[in-house]
Structure formats: C-alpha cells, structure tokens
Amino acid sequence: MTTADDIQQIQDSLRDSSPISREEFESFIAEVESFRDTILDEFAKIRQDLEKLKYNVELVEEILKEKDMKLSSGQKRLS
C-alpha cells in the first residue's frame, strides 16, 4: 500500500530529475516497441504450440475410441 510519504518521495524525485532528451525518449520508445514485438512473437509461438497440442489430443482421442471399439467387439465375440 502506498503511503503519503511514498507519494511525496516520488513527487520530490520527479521534481529533482532533469528532463530527458528527445533522443533518450525515442530510444526508450524503440525499446518499448521492441519489447512489445517480442511479446507478440512469443504469444504467436504459444498459439501455434497450443494448436499442435489440440491436434495431438484429438488424434489420441480418435485412437482411443478405435481401440475401445475393437475391445468392445472382441468382448462381444467372447460372450
């Protein structure tokens, strides 16, 4: 929880700091954009991995259904 003293300390440090140059600001913006692009790339990779997992789960479910049907038909023959 932020106290009044914390707020005052932040305000004082902001008042005491010198303004940044345009170059520093543009550099900061470039870093932020680069970070954003990295995050978007990582989310795209995660999305692809999830699609692969979804396909694999569907494939396993299909195989299990086939095995279950074979087991059921085999049990019917034994009875």
PyMOL commands that set and color helices and strands:
alter all, ss='L'
color gray80, all
select helices_A, chain A and resi 4-16+22-78
alter helices_A, ss='H'
color red, helices_A
deselect
rebuild
show_as cartoon
